[in-house]
Amino acid sequence: MPRIAVEHPFTDIQLALVKRGYQADMLDQKEKAAKYDVLVVRNSESYDHLRFKGSLVEVSGSTVNEIVDEVEERLQRAGKIPGQPDAAKSESGSGFFAGLLSGAAIGSVVALLLAPKSGKELQVTVKEKLASSNSSGDGSGKLSQVKEKATDLANQAKEKATEATTQVKEKVSSSSKDPQDTETSRDSSSLN
């Protein structure tokens, strides 16, 4: 059973923890803090000098229920009570990181594919096309050609982006399946 200590004068917090089924003692001396898994204190700075492997929960501005919930969360993270284990939390973190990397890679590829010219070059090209279509009598024909070409280019860009997305997803999934191969290749590339 996890051991919880509550600093004086917070007897209401101690009683709430006992009601939830925890062994919660009132902490008389700071020197005894090392034997507890969680300490509920007024100010964590006053415990900085002690060697303490557990968690400190500060009371400042929180309700009794919020403090009790925080104590339970700290006990779950430490593996002292049932809850979401540390391994599940770290796996969700790696999934987020993989998603972040793949999203950044896909965004970069799409940006490169969809921006073939700089802003100034694009403006000049558009002005030239408009001027030439206005000066010639057959402006509607050129406009439809430009629309067709733009549609074709957009479709090509979409296809390339889809291919790049698939490649990035495959690389991410293959690297997450076999982390030892990735580490080995990193080690060998750093030697070169």
C-alpha positions in Angstrom: 0.0 0.0 0.0 1.4 3.4 -0.9 2.4 5.7 1.9 1.2 9.3 1.9 2.1 12.1 4.3 0.3 15.3 4.7 1.9 18.4 6.2 0.2 20.1 9.1 -2.4 21.8 9.2 -4.0 20.1 6.2 -6.1 17.5 8.1 -9.0 17.8 5.7 -6.8 16.5 2.9 -5.6 13.7 5.1 -9.2 12.7 5.9 -10.2 12.8 2.2 -7.3 10.5 1.4 -8.2 8.1 4.2 -11.8 8.1 2.9 -10.5 7.0 -0.5 -8.8 4.1 1.1 -5.2 5.3 1.4 -2.9 5.3 4.4 -2.3 9.0 5.0 -0.3 10.2 7.9 0.2 13.7 9.2 3.8 14.7 8.8 5.3 16.0 12.1 8.9 16.2 11.1 10.4 16.8 7.7 13.2 14.3 8.4 10.6 11.5 8.3 9.5 12.5 4.7 11.9 10.1 3.0 9.9 7.0 3.9 6.7 8.2 2.0 5.7 7.8 -1.6 3.9 11.1 -1.8 4.1 14.3 0.3 1.3 16.9 0.4 3.0 20.1 1.4 2.4 23.8 1.5 5.6 24.8 -0.2 7.9 22.3 -2.0 10.9 24.6 -1.7 11.1 23.8 2.0 11.8 20.1 1.1 14.6 20.8 -1.5 17.4 19.9 0.9 16.0 16.5 1.8 16.8 13.3 -0.1 13.3 12.2 -1.2 12.5 9.8 -4.0 8.7 10.3 -4.0 6.5 13.0 -5.3 5.7 16.4 -3.8 2.2 17.8 -4.2 1.8 21.5 -3.4 -1.5 22.6 -1.9 -1.3 26.2 -3.2 -4.8 27.3 -4.4 -6.1 23.8 -5.1 -9.3 22.3 -3.7 -9.2 19.1 -1.6 -10.5 17.0 -4.4 -8.0 18.4 -6.9 -5.2 17.6 -4.4 -6.4 14.0 -3.9 -6.7 13.5 -7.7 -3.1 14.8 -8.1 -1.9 12.4 -5.4 -3.6 9.5 -7.2 -2.1 10.6 -10.5 1.4 10.7 -9.0 0.9 7.2 -7.5 -0.3 5.9 -10.8 2.8 7.3 -12.6 5.0 5.8 -10.0 3.3 2.4 -10.5 2.2 2.3 -6.8 -1.5 1.9 -7.7 -3.3 0.5 -10.7 -3.8 2.9 -13.6 -2.2 3.6 -16.9 1.3 2.2 -16.6 4.4 4.1 -17.6 5.0 1.9 -20.6 1.6 2.9 -22.2 2.4 6.5 -21.6 5.8 6.3 -23.3 4.3 4.4 -26.3 1.7 7.2 -26.8 4.5 9.7 -26.7 6.5 7.9 -29.4 3.4 7.7 -31.6 3.0 11.4 -31.2 6.6 12.0 -32.2 6.3 9.7 -35.2 3.2 11.6 -36.3 4.9 14.9 -35.8 7.9 13.8 -38.0 5.7 12.4 -40.7 3.5 15.5 -40.8 6.5 17.8 -41.0 8.0 15.7 -43.8 4.7 15.6 -45.8 4.2 19.3 -45.3 7.7 20.1 -46.6 7.2 17.9 -49.6 3.9 19.4 -50.5 5.2 22.9 -50.0 8.1 22.2 -52.4 5.8 20.7 -55.0 3.2 23.4 -54.9 5.6 26.4 -55.0 7.6 26.0 -58.2 8.3 29.8 -58.4 8.9 32.6 -56.0 6.1 35.0 -55.3 7.7 37.8 -57.5 8.2 35.4 -60.4 4.6 34.2 -60.1 3.2 37.7 -60.1 5.2 38.7 -63.2 4.0 35.6 -65.0 0.4 36.2 -64.1 0.6 39.9 -65.2 2.2 38.8 -68.6 -0.5 36.3 -69.2 -3.2 38.7 -68.4 -1.7 41.4 -70.6 -1.3 39.1 -73.6 -4.8 37.8 -73.2 -6.2 41.3 -73.1 -4.2 42.5 -76.2 -5.2 39.6 -78.4 -8.8 39.2 -79.4 -8.9 35.5 -78.6 -8.5 35.9 -74.8 -11.1 33.3 -73.8 -9.3 30.5 -75.6 -6.0 31.2 -73.8 -7.9 31.5 -70.5 -9.3 28.0 -71.0 -5.8 26.7 -71.9 -4.4 28.2 -68.7 -7.2 26.7 -66.7 -6.5 23.3 -68.2 -2.8 23.5 -67.6 -3.3 24.6 -64.0 -5.7 21.7 -63.4 -3.1 19.3 -64.9 -0.3 20.7 -62.8 -2.5 20.5 -59.6 -3.4 16.9 -60.3 0.3 16.0 -60.9 1.2 17.8 -57.6 -1.5 15.8 -55.8 -0.2 12.5 -57.2 3.4 13.4 -56.2 2.3 14.4 -52.7 0.3 11.1 -52.3 3.4 9.1 -53.4 5.6 11.0 -51.0 3.2 10.5 -48.2 3.1 6.8 -48.8 6.9 6.6 -48.8 7.2 8.6 -45.6 4.6 6.5 -43.9 6.4 3.3 -45.0 9.7 4.6 -43.7 8.3 5.7 -40.4 6.5 2.4 -39.9 9.6 0.4 -40.8 11.8 2.4 -38.5 9.4 2.1 -35.6 9.1 -1.7 -36.0 12.8 -2.3 -35.7 14.5 0.3 -33.5 17.7 -1.7 -33.2 18.3 -1.5 -37.0 17.8 2.2 -36.8 20.3 2.6 -34.0 22.8 0.4 -35.7 22.6 2.5 -38.9 22.8 5.7 -37.0 25.9 4.4 -35.2 27.6 3.3 -38.4 26.7 6.6 -40.2 28.2 8.6 -37.3 31.5 6.7 -37.6 31.8 7.7 -41.3 
